[in-house]
Amino acid sequence: MEIETERLLLRQFRADDIDAYAEMVADDDAMRFVGGVGDKADAWRRMAKWAGQWVLRGYGEFAIEEKFTGRFVGLCGPYHPIDWPQAELGWQIARPSWGQGCAPEAARACAQWMFEDLGMPRIISMIDPQNAASIRVAEKLGERIDGKFLSKGNDLLIYAMSRDEFVPA
């Protein structure tokens, strides 16, 4: 499964993504709001978690790649562990790609796929209240605050949008 945008290719993680993803997982700033830093083994376990969700749910996080360079940019896609209220559209961008519009571009493409191909009537994004960059992406996408969710002792804001509220690219 792949999704293409003007600049990006969203595809399932591959084993050769490990070095670039491990670099992102080791970055304090990139990991501040998503579970904290880790080493290469932690990055591998996270990649295995994304791959496993594809098997168990039929969807999951995509690795984001720049189409013209092949460079790893980050990840984006639906995440739905058993203790989540529903499928969450999440995104995370590696620091070298911050400020280039990759998160909103990837998130909009994923939202369209989630609504049109997966038939989801509503999507959410759970965001730490201090994560201003992700809040901006959610708002650009058209999501609005729709409550709170407690995850591992952290209060997260739930941003949500229905299929009827979504405006495709």
N, CA and C atoms as a LAMMPS dump frame, in Angstrom:
ITEM: TIMESTEP
0
ITEM: NUMBER OF ATOMS
507
ITEM: BOX BOUNDS ff ff ff
-5.0000000000000000e+02 5.0000000000000000e+02
-5.0000000000000000e+02 5.0000000000000000e+02
-5.0000000000000000e+02 5.0000000000000000e+02
ITEM: ATOMS id mol type element x y z
1 1 1 N 0.839 -1.173 0
2 1 2 C 0 0 0
3 1 3 C 0.887 1.24 0
4 2 1 N 0.638 2.136 -0.931
5 2 2 C 1.374 3.398 -1.019
6 2 3 C 0.416 4.526 -1.343
7 3 1 N 0.765 5.707 -0.873
8 3 2 C 0.039 6.93 -1.195
9 3 3 C 1.075 7.927 -1.696
10 4 1 N 0.772 8.565 -2.809
11 4 2 C 1.677 9.59 -3.342
12 4 3 C 1.025 10.953 -3.259
13 5 1 N 1.831 11.943 -2.891
14 5 2 C 1.418 13.339 -2.97
15 5 3 C 2.356 14.003 -3.978
16 6 1 N 2.261 15.289 -4.088
17 6 2 C 3.123 15.99 -5.037
18 6 3 C 4.602 15.729 -4.74
19 7 1 N 4.971 15.783 -3.452
20 7 2 C 6.386 15.661 -3.087
21 7 3 C 6.747 14.388 -2.339
22 8 1 N 5.739 13.671 -1.829
23 8 2 C 6.006 12.6 -0.881
24 8 3 C 5.467 11.252 -1.336
25 9 1 N 6.15 10.213 -0.883
26 9 2 C 5.675 8.85 -1.037
27 9 3 C 5.458 8.308 0.368
28 10 1 N 4.239 7.875 0.643
29 10 2 C 3.903 7.251 1.922
30 10 3 C 3.808 5.757 1.643
31 11 1 N 4.641 4.99 2.343
32 11 2 C 4.745 3.562 2.088
33 11 3 C 4.97 2.847 3.412
34 12 1 N 4.797 1.549 3.404
35 12 2 C 5.062 0.792 4.615
36 12 3 C 6.561 0.813 4.926
37 13 1 N 6.865 0.711 6.217
38 13 2 C 8.259 0.681 6.635
39 13 3 C 8.957 -0.534 6.043
40 14 1 N 10.246 -0.354 5.738
41 14 2 C 11.12 -1.434 5.274
42 14 3 C 12.289 -1.554 6.24
43 15 1 N 12.927 -2.705 6.255
44 15 2 C 14.062 -2.929 7.152
45 15 3 C 15.163 -1.894 6.933
46 16 1 N 15.338 -1.439 5.684
47 16 2 C 16.417 -0.477 5.433
48 16 3 C 16.08 0.949 5.874
49 17 1 N 14.907 1.152 6.478
50 17 2 C 14.578 2.448 7.084
51 17 3 C 15.197 2.596 8.474
52 18 1 N 15.762 1.532 9.01
53 18 2 C 16.167 1.52 10.409
54 18 3 C 17.152 2.632 10.762
55 19 1 N 18.16 2.885 9.962
56 19 2 C 19.149 3.899 10.349
57 19 3 C 18.544 5.296 10.401
58 20 1 N 17.781 5.654 9.388
59 20 2 C 17.163 6.987 9.373
60 20 3 C 16.125 7.118 10.49
61 21 1 N 15.348 6.067 10.7
62 21 2 C 14.338 6.127 11.766
63 21 3 C 15.008 6.142 13.134
64 22 1 N 16.069 5.36 13.319
65 22 2 C 16.788 5.353 14.589
66 22 3 C 17.367 6.727 14.894
67 23 1 N 17.814 7.435 13.881
68 23 2 C 18.313 8.798 14.073
69 23 3 C 17.193 9.698 14.603
70 24 1 N 15.993 9.558 14.054
71 24 2 C 14.87 10.356 14.531
72 24 3 C 14.503 9.958 15.965
73 25 1 N 14.481 8.66 16.254
74 25 2 C 14.116 8.171 17.587
75 25 3 C 15.136 8.615 18.638
76 26 1 N 16.358 8.886 18.251
77 26 2 C 17.398 9.342 19.176
78 26 3 C 17.392 10.853 19.389
79 27 1 N 16.554 11.577 18.671
80 27 2 C 16.514 13.043 18.728
81 27 3 C 15.539 13.509 19.813
82 28 1 N 16.069 14.175 20.849
83 28 2 C 15.229 14.66 21.954
84 28 3 C 14.051 15.492 21.473
85 29 1 N 14.292 16.419 20.572
86 29 2 C 13.223 17.308 20.109
87 29 3 C 12.169 16.562 19.295
88 30 1 N 12.612 15.648 18.451
89 30 2 C 11.664 14.908 17.613
90 30 3 C 10.799 13.959 18.441
91 31 1 N 11.316 13.506 19.58
92 31 2 C 10.618 12.504 20.38
93 31 3 C 9.95 13.072 21.641
94 32 1 N 10.046 14.368 21.833
95 32 2 C 9.556 14.988 23.065
96 32 3 C 8.119 14.616 23.402
97 33 1 N 7.257 14.576 22.407
98 33 2 C 5.828 14.367 22.665
99 33 3 C 5.332 12.966 22.282
100 34 1 N 6.245 12.074 21.912
101 34 2 C 5.819 10.752 21.441
102 34 3 C 6.588 9.614 22.101
103 35 1 N 6.728 9.687 23.396
104 35 2 C 7.29 8.565 24.127
105 35 3 C 8.743 8.669 24.511
106 36 1 N 9.422 9.73 24.125
107 36 2 C 10.813 9.902 24.52
108 36 3 C 11.793 9.205 23.605
109 37 1 N 13.058 9.55 23.782
110 37 2 C 14.124 9.042 22.918
111 37 3 C 14.366 7.56 23.158
112 38 1 N 15.004 6.956 22.186
113 38 2 C 15.371 5.559 22.281
114 38 3 C 16.585 5.279 21.421
115 39 1 N 17.056 4.062 21.502
116 39 2 C 18.204 3.651 20.705
117 39 3 C 17.73 2.91 19.455
118 40 1 N 18.677 2.33 18.739
119 40 2 C 18.352 1.65 17.481
120 40 3 C 17.417 0.465 17.725
121 41 1 N 17.601 -0.249 18.834
122 41 2 C 16.72 -1.376 19.149
123 41 3 C 15.298 -0.888 19.417
124 42 1 N 15.158 0.265 20.08
125 42 2 C 13.827 0.844 20.295
126 42 3 C 13.18 1.223 18.966
127 43 1 N 13.983 1.797 18.078
128 43 2 C 13.465 2.16 16.754
129 43 3 C 12.969 0.915 16.026
130 44 1 N 13.725 -0.175 16.114
131 44 2 C 13.32 -1.421 15.467
132 44 3 C 11.993 -1.918 16.035
133 45 1 N 11.855 -1.893 17.371
134 45 2 C 10.602 -2.343 17.99
135 45 3 C 9.426 -1.48 17.538
136 46 1 N 9.636 -0.194 17.408
137 46 2 C 8.557 0.695 16.942
138 46 3 C 8.183 0.371 15.499
139 47 1 N 9.193 0.128 14.662
140 47 2 C 8.912 -0.252 13.273
141 47 3 C 8.133 -1.563 13.233
142 48 1 N 8.502 -2.507 14.091
143 48 2 C 7.787 -3.787 14.144
144 48 3 C 6.345 -3.573 14.609
145 49 1 N 6.135 -2.62 15.508
146 49 2 C 4.776 -2.3 15.961
147 49 3 C 3.952 -1.764 14.784
148 50 1 N 4.538 -0.871 13.98
149 50 2 C 3.799 -0.342 12.811
150 50 3 C 3.471 -1.48 11.853
151 51 1 N 4.446 -2.353 11.595
152 51 2 C 4.222 -3.478 10.675
153 51 3 C 3.148 -4.416 11.216
154 52 1 N 3.167 -4.661 12.509
155 52 2 C 2.172 -5.531 13.12
156 52 3 C 0.768 -4.983 13.037
157 53 1 N 0.637 -3.683 13.138
158 53 2 C -0.696 -3.096 13.044
159 53 3 C -1.285 -3.295 11.647
160 54 1 N -0.434 -3.26 10.616
161 54 2 C -0.924 -3.539 9.258
162 54 3 C -1.512 -4.943 9.188
163 55 1 N -0.867 -5.897 9.841
164 55 2 C -1.353 -7.279 9.83
165 55 3 C -2.649 -7.403 10.631
166 56 1 N -2.683 -6.799 11.814
167 56 2 C -3.825 -6.972 12.714
168 56 3 C -5.035 -6.112 12.356
169 57 1 N -4.805 -4.924 11.811
170 57 2 C -5.91 -4.002 11.536
171 57 3 C -6.143 -3.755 10.043
172 58 1 N -5.161 -4.067 9.227
173 58 2 C -5.295 -3.803 7.798
174 58 3 C -4.897 -2.387 7.407
175 59 1 N -4.354 -1.648 8.351
176 59 2 C -3.846 -0.302 8.119
177 59 3 C -2.816 0.005 9.188
178 60 1 N -2.063 1.075 8.97
179 60 2 C -1.05 1.442 9.95
180 60 3 C -0.264 2.651 9.513
181 61 1 N 0.776 2.911 10.262
182 61 2 C 1.648 4.058 9.979
183 61 3 C 2.437 3.817 8.694
184 62 1 N 2.584 4.874 7.936
185 62 2 C 3.417 4.863 6.735
186 62 3 C 4.76 5.525 7.04
187 63 1 N 5.816 5.039 6.442
188 63 2 C 7.065 5.784 6.381
189 63 3 C 6.86 6.846 5.309
190 64 1 N 7.364 8.046 5.558
191 64 2 C 7.265 9.133 4.576
192 64 3 C 8.641 9.293 3.931
193 65 1 N 8.637 9.296 2.62
194 65 2 C 9.868 9.424 1.85
195 65 3 C 9.708 10.572 0.865
196 66 1 N 10.732 11.381 0.708
197 66 2 C 10.729 12.386 -0.355
198 66 3 C 10.829 11.658 -1.69
199 67 1 N 9.88 11.928 -2.591
200 67 2 C 9.859 11.196 -3.853
201 67 3 C 11.121 11.407 -4.68
202 68 1 N 11.629 12.613 -4.712
203 68 2 C 12.703 12.918 -5.646
204 68 3 C 14.092 12.6 -5.11
205 69 1 N 14.226 12.444 -3.78
206 69 2 C 15.541 12.138 -3.203
207 69 3 C 15.584 10.763 -2.553
208 70 1 N 14.42 10.191 -2.211
209 70 2 C 14.375 8.937 -1.494
210 70 3 C 14.685 9.084 -0.013
211 71 1 N 14.839 10.326 0.451
212 71 2 C 15.19 10.587 1.85
213 71 3 C 14.012 10.306 2.775
214 72 1 N 14.276 9.648 3.913
215 72 2 C 13.275 9.392 4.943
216 72 3 C 12.919 10.716 5.613
217 73 1 N 11.621 11.021 5.681
218 73 2 C 11.141 12.287 6.228
219 73 3 C 10.484 12.092 7.585
220 74 1 N 9.849 10.958 7.8
221 74 2 C 9.147 10.722 9.058
222 74 3 C 8.104 9.644 8.882
223 75 1 N 7.019 9.769 9.642
224 75 2 C 5.935 8.793 9.554
225 75 3 C 4.597 9.488 9.713
226 76 1 N 3.567 8.838 9.186
227 76 2 C 2.22 9.385 9.244
228 76 3 C 1.241 8.255 8.962
229 77 1 N 0.105 8.311 9.619
230 77 2 C -0.921 7.333 9.311
231 77 3 C -1.777 6.986 10.504
232 78 1 N -2.689 6.046 10.303
233 78 2 C -3.578 5.643 11.387
234 78 3 C -2.879 4.733 12.393
235 79 1 N -3.135 5.017 13.642
236 79 2 C -2.602 4.238 14.756
237 79 3 C -3.779 3.889 15.651
238 80 1 N -3.919 2.6 15.974
239 80 2 C -5.096 2.193 16.748
240 80 3 C -4.764 1.037 17.688
241 81 1 N -4.05 1.345 18.777
242 81 2 C -3.833 0.291 19.762
243 81 3 C -5.149 -0.05 20.469
244 82 1 N -5.151 -1.146 21.162
245 82 2 C -6.388 -1.661 21.75
246 82 3 C -7.002 -0.713 22.78
247 83 1 N -6.198 0.126 23.424
248 83 2 C -6.712 1.021 24.456
249 83 3 C -7.029 2.43 23.952
250 84 1 N -6.993 2.643 22.656
251 84 2 C -7.331 3.944 22.047
252 84 3 C -8.829 3.975 21.774
253 85 1 N -9.46 5.14 21.857
254 85 2 C -10.907 5.186 21.615
255 85 3 C -11.306 4.894 20.168
256 86 1 N -10.418 5.159 19.232
257 86 2 C -10.64 4.871 17.814
258 86 3 C -9.335 5.094 17.076
259 87 1 N -9.354 4.923 15.755
260 87 2 C -8.134 5.125 14.968
261 87 3 C -7.718 6.588 15.033
262 88 1 N -6.442 6.778 15.329
263 88 2 C -5.871 8.119 15.4
264 88 3 C -5.016 8.369 14.168
265 89 1 N -5.157 9.524 13.575
266 89 2 C -4.246 9.951 12.519
267 89 3 C -3.087 10.672 13.2
268 90 1 N -1.918 10.071 13.103
269 90 2 C -0.732 10.663 13.714
270 90 3 C 0.313 10.992 12.673
271 91 1 N 1.265 11.817 13.07
272 91 2 C 2.372 12.199 12.191
273 91 3 C 3.561 12.544 13.057
274 92 1 N 4.734 12.345 12.502
275 92 2 C 5.98 12.714 13.157
276 92 3 C 7.005 12.934 12.06
277 93 1 N 7.673 14.071 12.117
278 93 2 C 8.618 14.446 11.071
279 93 3 C 10.022 14.548 11.667
280 94 1 N 11.005 14.001 10.954
281 94 2 C 12.405 14.097 11.374
282 94 3 C 12.857 15.554 11.295
283 95 1 N 13.681 15.943 12.232
284 95 2 C 14.083 17.35 12.345
285 95 3 C 14.6 17.984 11.049
286 96 1 N 15.402 17.296 10.209
287 96 2 C 15.864 17.955 8.974
288 96 3 C 14.721 18.381 8.038
289 97 1 N 13.526 17.847 8.235
290 97 2 C 12.395 18.181 7.363
291 97 3 C 11.373 19.088 8.041
292 98 1 N 11.663 19.553 9.244
293 98 2 C 10.734 20.465 9.918
294 98 3 C 10.58 21.756 9.115
295 99 1 N 9.386 22.301 9.143
296 99 2 C 9.112 23.588 8.516
297 99 3 C 8.976 23.546 7.003
298 100 1 N 8.905 22.365 6.418
299 100 2 C 8.802 22.238 4.961
300 100 3 C 7.412 21.831 4.494
301 101 1 N 6.455 21.754 5.426
302 101 2 C 5.084 21.409 5.061
303 101 3 C 4.843 19.931 4.842
304 102 1 N 5.772 19.082 5.262
305 102 2 C 5.618 17.631 5.05
306 102 3 C 4.49 17.05 5.894
307 103 1 N 4.374 17.49 7.151
308 103 2 C 3.338 16.918 8.03
309 103 3 C 1.936 17.206 7.502
310 104 1 N 1.595 18.467 7.179
311 104 2 C 0.235 18.674 6.662
312 104 3 C -0.018 17.975 5.329
313 105 1 N 0.978 17.911 4.463
314 105 2 C 0.816 17.252 3.164
315 105 3 C 0.553 15.755 3.354
316 106 1 N 1.349 15.117 4.199
317 106 2 C 1.175 13.689 4.453
318 106 3 C -0.131 13.421 5.201
319 107 1 N -0.445 14.25 6.203
320 107 2 C -1.655 14.04 7.006
321 107 3 C -2.918 14.189 6.165
322 108 1 N -2.945 15.157 5.263
323 108 2 C -4.123 15.342 4.41
324 108 3 C -4.315 14.122 3.505
325 109 1 N -3.224 13.615 2.934
326 109 2 C -3.313 12.429 2.075
327 109 3 C -3.781 11.212 2.875
328 110 1 N -3.274 11.067 4.094
329 110 2 C -3.7 9.937 4.935
330 110 3 C -5.158 10.074 5.347
331 111 1 N -5.574 11.28 5.695
332 111 2 C -6.976 11.487 6.08
333 111 3 C -7.898 11.118 4.925
334 112 1 N -7.547 11.538 3.733
335 112 2 C -8.367 11.202 2.567
336 112 3 C -8.443 9.683 2.387
337 113 1 N -7.329 8.994 2.528
338 113 2 C -7.293 7.536 2.423
339 113 3 C -8.14 6.9 3.519
340 114 1 N -8.027 7.399 4.746
341 114 2 C -8.796 6.842 5.867
342 114 3 C -10.296 7.008 5.638
343 115 1 N -10.713 8.165 5.142
344 115 2 C -12.129 8.409 4.897
345 115 3 C -12.634 7.642 3.675
346 116 1 N -11.92 7.759 2.56
347 116 2 C -12.416 7.203 1.301
348 116 3 C -12.175 5.701 1.153
349 117 1 N -10.973 5.248 1.447
350 117 2 C -10.647 3.843 1.216
351 117 3 C -10.98 2.95 2.409
352 118 1 N -10.742 3.443 3.612
353 118 2 C -11.027 2.653 4.803
354 118 3 C -12.459 2.853 5.306
355 119 1 N -13.132 3.873 4.803
356 119 2 C -14.527 4.118 5.174
357 119 3 C -14.735 4.604 6.599
358 120 1 N -13.712 5.192 7.184
359 120 2 C -13.86 5.697 8.552
360 120 3 C -14.752 6.929 8.551
361 121 1 N -15.738 6.986 9.425
362 121 2 C -16.623 8.147 9.462
363 121 3 C -16.028 9.342 10.196
364 122 1 N -15.008 9.076 11.032
365 122 2 C -14.427 10.119 11.872
366 122 3 C -12.989 9.723 12.177
367 123 1 N -12.109 10.713 12.252
368 123 2 C -10.745 10.457 12.687
369 123 3 C -10.401 11.417 13.81
370 124 1 N -9.445 10.988 14.607
371 124 2 C -8.967 11.827 15.696
372 124 3 C -7.45 11.924 15.607
373 125 1 N -6.919 12.927 16.281
374 125 2 C -5.478 13.052 16.505
375 125 3 C -5.326 13.432 17.964
376 126 1 N -4.563 12.662 18.704
377 126 2 C -4.368 12.932 20.126
378 126 3 C -3.022 13.62 20.299
379 127 1 N -3.073 14.833 20.851
380 127 2 C -1.904 15.711 20.838
381 127 3 C -1.641 16.262 22.237
382 128 1 N -0.382 16.24 22.628
383 128 2 C 0.031 16.868 23.88
384 128 3 C -0.289 18.367 23.78
385 129 1 N -0.906 18.944 24.811
386 129 2 C -1.273 20.365 24.745
387 129 3 C -0.098 21.305 24.513
388 130 1 N 1.137 20.869 24.803
389 130 2 C 2.318 21.714 24.588
390 130 3 C 2.912 21.557 23.187
391 131 1 N 2.369 20.661 22.391
392 131 2 C 2.904 20.396 21.06
393 131 3 C 2.252 21.337 20.037
394 132 1 N 2.719 22.563 20.035
395 132 2 C 2.13 23.605 19.178
396 132 3 C 2.227 23.256 17.696
397 133 1 N 3.309 22.631 17.283
398 133 2 C 3.474 22.297 15.856
399 133 3 C 2.41 21.295 15.41
400 134 1 N 2.153 20.263 16.2
401 134 2 C 1.131 19.284 15.822
402 134 3 C -0.27 19.872 15.908
403 135 1 N -0.484 20.76 16.844
404 135 2 C -1.788 21.432 16.913
405 135 3 C -2.032 22.232 15.643
406 136 1 N -1 22.914 15.149
407 136 2 C -1.139 23.669 13.887
408 136 3 C -1.467 22.737 12.721
409 137 1 N -0.822 21.577 12.669
410 137 2 C -1.099 20.621 11.591
411 137 3 C -2.548 20.147 11.683
412 138 1 N -3 19.788 12.886
413 138 2 C -4.385 19.329 13.066
414 138 3 C -5.376 20.397 12.618
415 139 1 N -5.114 21.638 12.984
416 139 2 C -6.021 22.726 12.607
417 139 3 C -5.989 22.994 11.108
418 140 1 N -4.82 22.912 10.48
419 140 2 C -4.731 23.05 9.02
420 140 3 C -5.536 21.966 8.322
421 141 1 N -5.533 20.786 8.915
422 141 2 C -6.263 19.651 8.366
423 141 3 C -7.774 19.821 8.494
424 142 1 N -8.192 20.65 9.462
425 142 2 C -9.619 20.864 9.702
426 142 3 C -10.112 20.225 10.988
427 143 1 N -9.208 19.645 11.755
428 143 2 C -9.61 19.05 13.023
429 143 3 C -9.806 20.137 14.079
430 144 1 N -10.718 19.861 14.999
431 144 2 C -11.013 20.779 16.102
432 144 3 C -11.001 20.002 17.41
433 145 1 N -10.722 20.69 18.506
434 145 2 C -10.704 20.041 19.822
435 145 3 C -12.055 19.4 20.108
436 146 1 N -11.986 18.139 20.568
437 146 2 C -13.201 17.373 20.814
438 146 3 C -13.114 16.594 22.127
439 147 1 N -12.247 17.016 23.024
440 147 2 C -12.151 16.353 24.315
441 147 3 C -10.722 16.104 24.715
442 148 1 N -10.576 15.269 25.754
443 148 2 C -9.26 14.906 26.282
444 148 3 C -9.2 13.399 26.452
445 149 1 N -7.966 12.893 26.516
446 149 2 C -7.738 11.462 26.696
447 149 3 C -6.517 11.299 27.582
448 150 1 N -6.612 10.456 28.585
449 150 2 C -5.497 10.184 29.474
450 150 3 C -4.751 8.95 28.969
451 151 1 N -3.483 9.127 28.615
452 151 2 C -2.655 8.03 28.115
453 151 3 C -1.374 7.954 28.938
454 152 1 N -1.227 6.882 29.693
455 152 2 C -0.027 6.652 30.505
456 152 3 C 0.303 7.857 31.376
457 153 1 N -0.727 8.435 31.998
458 153 2 C -0.546 9.563 32.897
459 153 3 C -0.456 10.919 32.223
460 154 1 N -0.543 10.962 30.906
461 154 2 C -0.458 12.225 30.166
462 154 3 C -1.832 12.606 29.631
463 155 1 N -2.246 13.834 29.919
464 155 2 C -3.486 14.357 29.343
465 155 3 C -3.225 14.798 27.915
466 156 1 N -3.93 14.214 26.979
467 156 2 C -3.805 14.575 25.569
468 156 3 C -5.081 15.244 25.106
469 157 1 N -4.949 16.207 24.218
470 157 2 C -6.117 16.815 23.579
471 157 3 C -6.542 15.92 22.43
472 158 1 N -7.837 15.708 22.299
473 158 2 C -8.362 14.976 21.152
474 158 3 C -8.835 15.998 20.135
475 159 1 N -8.19 15.991 18.979
476 159 2 C -8.652 16.776 17.841
477 159 3 C -9.413 15.808 16.952
478 160 1 N -10.525 16.24 16.377
479 160 2 C -11.353 15.314 15.597
480 160 3 C -11.94 16.008 14.379
481 161 1 N -12.332 15.17 13.43
482 161 2 C -12.964 15.649 12.201
483 161 3 C -13.783 14.499 11.622
484 162 1 N -14.963 14.819 11.127
485 162 2 C -15.792 13.813 10.459
486 162 3 C -15.497 13.822 8.963
487 163 1 N -15.933 12.788 8.305
488 163 2 C -15.776 12.696 6.857
489 163 3 C -16.426 13.898 6.163
490 164 1 N -17.565 14.342 6.668
491 164 2 C -18.27 15.481 6.064
492 164 3 C -17.525 16.785 6.226
493 165 1 N -16.689 16.89 7.247
494 165 2 C -15.929 18.129 7.503
495 165 3 C -14.622 18.188 6.733
496 166 1 N -14.189 17.073 6.196
497 166 2 C -12.878 16.996 5.558
498 166 3 C -12.89 17.659 4.186
499 167 1 N -11.841 18.43 3.925
500 167 2 C -11.643 19.053 2.615
501 167 3 C -10.38 18.437 2.005
502 168 1 N -10.52 17.602 0.95
503 168 2 C -9.343 16.982 0.321
504 168 3 C -8.438 18.033 -0.307
505 169 1 N -7.228 17.61 -0.609
506 169 2 C -6.244 18.52 -1.246
507 169 3 C -6.715 18.926 -2.624
